[in-house]
Amino acid sequence: MTQLSHTVHDALATAAERHHLARVADAAADETGAITAEYGILTLAAVGFAGVLAVVLTSPDVQSLLVELVSGALQRD
């Protein structure tokens, strides 16, 4: 909103409307639970990544590659 629209709105708003708008602004500024939501989103992302990793690691091509890598590392020359 521009400064003029704020001025017009404040002039037209009743006391009850101003009180309601102030409560809405206070509620919007409250960040209670924001960290919990961020942890929830991070947990979902980690579970998704673990699922993709499990699918990739159980594929036959990747398993054979890993077996060759470990076998090569364990062979003594």
Buried (B, 14 or more C-beta within 10 A) or exposed (E): EEEEEEEEEEEEEEEEEEEEEEEEEEEEEEEEEEEEEEEEEEEEEEEEEEEEEEEEEEEEEEEEEEEEEEEEEEEEE
